[in-house]
Amino acid sequence: MPVLFKKTKALEKKIDDYLDHVIKGAFLFRLGIKYYMDGDLEELEKRIKSISECESDGDKLRRDIESSLYTETLIPESRGDVLGLLEACDRVLNITAETLSQFYIELPYFLPEIKENYITLTEVSMNAVDEMVSAVRAYFNDVTNIRDYIRKVQLSESESDKIARKIKRVVFRTDIQLSQKMHMRYFALHIEIIADEAEDVCDRLSIAAIKRSL
């Protein structure tokens, strides 16, 4: 992050470490969903524990970064934007962890023919998170690359919408209990929401990048 933080190497490392937690959360979510679809609740539970620890460690690190920004009066001209970006990223990580936990708590039933669709939806939504982190890193490293990463997030979010709609169409045309249909719809929606949140981070990032270029 040399461009924005020329004299704040410690802060640079903390932000990099924090973003690593967001990437790790997406990785654990991918694994957790796959294990659930395979019926391996023991491995799912391990991933839930790991992502919970990742979320907790990320929260501590984010608060430490916020404290440094204020107490050491670092980058005052960009402080608000940086804090806003970290808080928005934190929301993505929190929703990712909470959604995975709900799989273990509610144990939703999925039609065998659409399990693969949920795995694909998960992959696309987590791709949005990965590209979101790349976009945030670019904000600190090379603002000229932000647009490409943001576009990838937008494409992933759009694709997640399409996959989620496909799942819902299949589910509501199947002769099963309405409660089961609603449950499957609920979990498709919440995986999809993660990509929506990643796109929201990028919307905020676009504005921050414009302000930096003025």
C-alpha atoms as one frame of an Amber mdcrd trajectory, in Angstrom:
protein
   0.000   0.000   0.000   2.818   2.451  -0.753   0.824   5.168  -2.456  -1.491
   6.190   0.377   0.621   5.069   3.319   4.149   6.201   2.553   5.064   6.704
   6.216   2.667   4.345   7.957   4.029   0.845   7.379   2.517  -0.537  10.581
  -0.937   0.647   9.572  -0.392  -0.717   6.076   0.329  -4.172   7.481  -2.698
  -4.091   9.776  -5.034  -3.288   6.896  -3.473  -6.011   4.758  -3.899  -8.467
   7.630  -7.518  -7.426   8.067  -8.285  -7.954   4.386  -6.666 -11.395   4.651
  -9.334 -12.240   7.240 -12.080 -11.317   4.775 -10.486 -13.547   2.120 -10.190
 -16.376   4.645 -13.858 -15.989   5.568 -14.874 -16.431   1.922 -12.643 -19.496
   1.628 -14.155 -21.101   4.733 -17.668 -20.337   3.508 -16.989 -22.161   0.241
 -15.754 -25.206   2.118 -18.589 -25.128   4.622 -21.302 -25.090   1.958 -19.668
 -27.962   0.090 -19.477 -30.039   3.265 -23.118 -29.309   4.046 -24.256 -30.379
   0.593 -22.202 -33.569   1.027 -23.920 -34.207   4.354 -20.722 -33.836   6.391
 -21.931 -31.833   9.381 -18.801 -32.550  11.392 -16.587 -30.792   8.851 -19.164
 -28.004   8.503 -19.039 -27.416  12.255 -15.242 -27.125  12.097 -15.490 -24.501
   9.370 -18.110 -22.585  11.349 -15.772 -22.509  14.345 -12.928 -21.324  12.121
 -14.953 -18.595  10.441 -16.252 -17.432  13.820 -12.669 -17.094  15.062 -11.761
 -15.325  11.827 -14.626 -12.864  12.324 -13.653 -12.231  15.950  -9.981 -11.686
  15.117 -11.008  -9.423  12.239 -13.156  -7.311  14.536 -10.274  -6.843  16.973
  -7.922  -5.890  14.173 -10.418  -3.440  12.669 -10.887  -1.722  16.033  -7.120
  -1.519  16.430  -6.849   0.118  12.993  -9.605   2.592  13.849  -7.865   3.471
  17.106  -4.558   4.031  15.299  -6.188   6.275  12.723  -7.537   8.557  15.451
  -4.954   8.458  18.216  -1.972   8.773  15.872  -3.766  11.250  13.584  -2.820
   9.224  10.505  -3.994  10.113   6.969  -6.530  12.683   8.236  -7.586  13.595
   4.683  -8.613   9.981   3.918  -9.489   8.730   7.396 -13.261   8.821   6.953
 -13.146   6.919   3.678 -10.803   4.275   5.068 -12.957   3.773   8.159 -16.080
   3.514   6.037 -14.481   0.930   3.754 -13.307  -1.185   6.693 -16.748  -1.099
   8.301 -18.379  -2.102   5.017 -15.905  -4.960   4.568 -16.582  -6.023   8.142
 -20.281  -6.280   7.341 -19.461  -8.638   4.469 -17.394 -10.852   6.764 -20.073
 -10.829   9.478 -22.865 -11.796   7.063 -20.705 -14.548   5.591 -20.059 -16.039
   9.034 -23.690 -15.695  10.139 -25.052 -17.305   6.978 -22.788 -20.333   7.321
 -23.797 -20.702  10.959 -27.477 -20.738  10.005 -26.929 -23.811   7.835 -25.825
 -25.757  10.900 -28.577 -24.340  13.112 -31.543 -24.760  10.747 -30.358 -27.789
   8.712 -32.307 -26.841   5.566 -33.440 -29.517   3.120 -32.335 -29.086  -0.491
 -33.677 -30.841  -3.537 -30.923 -33.149  -4.863 -31.230 -31.685  -8.354 -30.422
 -28.144  -7.208 -27.608 -28.759  -4.726 -25.087 -28.033  -7.449 -26.828 -24.726
  -8.109 -26.248 -23.703  -4.493 -22.572 -24.609  -4.784 -22.326 -22.517  -7.955
 -24.155 -19.640  -6.275 -21.719 -19.867  -3.386 -18.726 -19.809  -5.715 -19.992
 -16.774  -7.623 -20.835 -14.842  -4.446 -17.450 -15.619  -2.899 -15.766 -14.552
  -6.142 -17.468 -11.201  -5.615 -15.930 -11.029  -2.135 -12.472 -11.943  -3.437
 -12.625  -9.281  -6.154 -13.971  -6.767  -3.631 -10.880  -7.296  -1.492  -8.679
  -6.859  -4.567 -10.477  -3.599  -5.293  -9.930  -2.345  -1.745  -6.253  -3.251
  -1.916  -6.012  -1.377  -5.227  -7.395   1.723  -3.517  -4.262   1.780  -1.370
  -1.791   0.484  -3.969  -2.783   1.609  -7.441  -6.066   3.426  -7.828  -5.946
   2.971 -11.615  -6.744  -0.751 -11.208  -9.860  -0.254  -9.108 -12.258  -0.048
 -12.023 -11.360  -3.516 -13.341 -11.891  -5.171  -9.956 -15.136  -3.319  -9.346
 -16.422  -4.451 -12.735 -15.676  -8.063 -11.810 -17.627  -7.639  -8.577 -20.570
  -6.225 -10.522 -20.498  -9.145 -12.960 -20.392 -11.660 -10.108 -23.273  -9.934
  -8.341 -25.353  -9.972 -11.529 -24.589 -13.662 -12.066 -25.540 -14.474  -8.476
 -28.940 -12.867  -9.102 -29.484 -15.086 -12.139 -28.497 -18.270 -10.321 -30.673
 -17.418  -7.316 -33.662 -16.767  -9.584 -33.094 -20.108 -11.294 -33.065 -21.866
  -7.936 -36.303 -20.165  -6.905 -38.030 -21.062 -10.172 -37.136 -24.724  -9.767
 -38.102 -24.801  -6.108 -41.525 -23.193  -6.521 -42.412 -25.478  -9.418 -41.811
 -28.569  -7.333 -44.503 -30.469  -5.457 -43.112 -30.167  -1.939 -44.268 -28.432
   1.225 -44.423 -24.650   1.077 -42.288 -24.450   4.232 -39.512 -26.341   2.443
 -39.805 -24.073  -0.588 -39.525 -21.005   1.605 -36.534 -22.453   3.430 -34.654
 -23.123   0.195 -35.546 -19.659  -1.060 -34.314 -18.122   2.212 -30.882 -19.699
   1.950 -30.480 -18.838  -1.737 -31.349 -15.249  -0.853 -28.808 -15.033   1.935
 -25.958 -16.409  -0.149 -26.942 -13.947  -2.870 -26.963 -11.074  -0.340 -23.244
 -11.579   0.304 -22.532 -10.624  -3.313 -24.891  -7.650  -2.942 -22.929  -6.459
   0.086 -19.650  -6.833  -1.802 -21.074  -4.636  -4.542 -22.127  -2.065  -1.935
 -18.530  -1.917  -0.712 -17.433  -1.224  -4.278 -20.000   1.549  -4.644 -18.460
   3.209  -1.602 -15.006   2.501  -2.986 -15.793   4.198  -6.305 -16.668   7.416
  -4.493 -13.548   7.228  -2.319 -11.379   6.696  -5.392 -12.879   9.727  -7.143
 -12.176  11.863  -4.079  -8.549  10.719  -4.084  -8.126  11.679  -7.717  -9.400
  15.239  -7.231
